[in-house]
Amino acid sequence: MRDILEAMHRKQTTMLPINKKIVTDEEMHPVAVLIDYQHWQKIEQILEAYQAQQKEEFNLNKYAGVIKITQDPLEYQQQIRDEWN
């Protein structure tokens, strides 16, 4: 799992070699993809690691209370926008 996270962190974009079969309807439009179960498990593992990393990176709670505001935020916003006019 750590290898997966490190690879994602480096933003490597190498594709996994996955054997797949595209299932089509009568008009030859793709409707599904069949892959080996082992490949599906690997894809799920990668997705779970990615989602865990995203949650960790975007946890806004760590910024709670960092900025000390002495003015009402909406009043400040209006004041700043008035400066643009």
N, C-alpha and C positions, 0 to 999 in steps of 0.2 A: 504494500500500500504506500509506503514511503517513497519507493521508486516512482510510482505513478504521480504522486504529488510533486516530486522534484522535477519530473519531466514536464508536468503542466506549468510549473513555476518558470521553467526556462522557455516555455511556450514552444516546445517542439511540436511540429505538425506532421510527424511521420505517421502514415496510415498503418494500421494493423493489417496483416495479410489475412483477410477473411474470405472464405469460400462462400459465395452466396448464389442463390437461385431466385430470379425474379419471376413471380407468378403474374400472368396476364389474364385478362378476360377475353371473351370471344373476339373483341375488336382490337386485341393486342395492346390494351392500355394496362400499365402496371398497376396491380392492386395489392401486392404483398411481396415480402422478401423472406425467403427461408434461409436460415443460417444454422450452423451446428450449435448445439446447446453449450459446448465449452466456450465458443466465441461469444454467445449471449451472456454467459456468466462474466466473462472478461469485460464486456461492454458495461454491464451493470456495476462492476467493481470500479471502473473508471468514472462512471457517472456519479456514484456515491462519493468517491474521493473528491471529485470536482465540486459537488454540492457542499460537502463539508468544508472545503477550502473557501468557497464563496461565503458561507455563513460566518466563518472565522474572520475573513477579510473585511466584511461589511457590517460588523457589529457596531452600530452607532452608540450603544450604551456606554462604550468606553469614553465617549466625549461628553457625556452628561455632566453638567456643572463646570465645564472647563471655562466657558465664557461667563463672566459676571456682568449682567446687564443692569444698568441703573435707570434705564428709560423703557417705557412700554415698547415692545418690538414693533407694533403696528404704527405707533407714532413716529418711531425712528425711520421706518420704511417710507412713510409719507414725507418726512422731512428730506430724506435723501432723494426721493423722486422729485420733489419740488425744486431741488437744486439743478436738475437736468433741464428745467424749463426756463 
